[in-house]
Amino acid sequence: MSAPRNILVVAHTGRTDSLEAAVTVCQQLLAAGAVPVLARTERADLLAHCPHLDDQLAILHETVATTELELVIVLGGDGTILRAAEIVRGCSAPLLGINLGHVGFLAESERDDLGEAVRRALLRDYLVEERMALAVRVKLGDDVIYETWALNEATVEKSSRERMLEVVIEVDGRPLSSFGCDGVVMSTPTGSTAYAFSGGGPIVWPTLDALLLVPLSAHALFARPLVVGPDSSLAVEVLARTGGAAVLCADGRRVHDLPPGSRVIVRRSPVPVRLARLHSGPFTDRLVNKFNLPVTGWRGPVGRE
């Protein structure tokens, strides 16, 4: 007897359209003999919307462990995909994002392609792409006071509007510059189209292994975005003289207060995030489609380049 095909469904259950999409996905999985798995709270929301699925939905961490998952189908925008990545962190199941939000940069498919995306998932007709993640450590003196990770970015920010944050930035254990600012974003290439992009950082193709550092509203002549190699370390030290409180935020989800004198060190994590890809088109096309960039007038390469 073959092992059950456990497929986790993660949805933004606070929205009716997302609930309806989750019901559709669960029904399609059941019809194919797969086992839909949901977190307990999301399962309760789904059953309130569609009670007849009651005995057919497995519960994550109770009847099915994360190590038993084959795939994660995520229904929502980038925030929901980041939440799903947090839920299954460290297990091998890839994430297949179906965009029900706005830009949905991490998503692989759109709402109109929901049925086709699930059909291909059931056929295992997808490629798995590994994206770099960040390992984040906070030290105060010699003590490690907090550790986390991020797929997009780790940000050191001021937590009060009135006061500027005083920081020193560091690359590979050496100080580079100190300045006052609103914050500093340390990002992966995946996160280069998120907060780092909003802060004026470059877009980095996800096939490139690199780390980014982007100061936010810095009061300094030398406070430009930096791109360093994947084996480098980045650090931001919150100076003891800083007048305001600081906070670390990882992917907009995991938050930790930073006392003055804290050092936030970011390196490449040994554990990547695995994304299921249905399309193998170039990243350039994804940028054009997601940002609705104007390309009218392009005639293409002339001859052989």
Buried (B, 14 or more C-beta within 10 A) or exposed (E): EEEBBBBBBBBBBEBEEBBBBBBBBBBBBBEBEBBBBBBEEBBEBBBEBBEEBEEEBBBBEEEBEBEBBBBBBBBBBBBBBBBBBBBBBEBEBBBBBBBBBEBBBBBBBEBEBBEEBBEBBBEEEBEBBEBBBBBBBBBBEEEEBBEBBBBBBBBBBBBEEEBBBBBBBBBEEEEBBBBBBBBBBBBBBBBBBBBBBEBEBBBBEBEEEBBBBBBBBBEEEEBEBBBBEEEBBBBBBBBEEBBBBBBBBBBBBBEBEBEBBBBBBBBBBEEBBBBBBBEEEEBEEBBBEBEEEEEEEEEEEEEEE
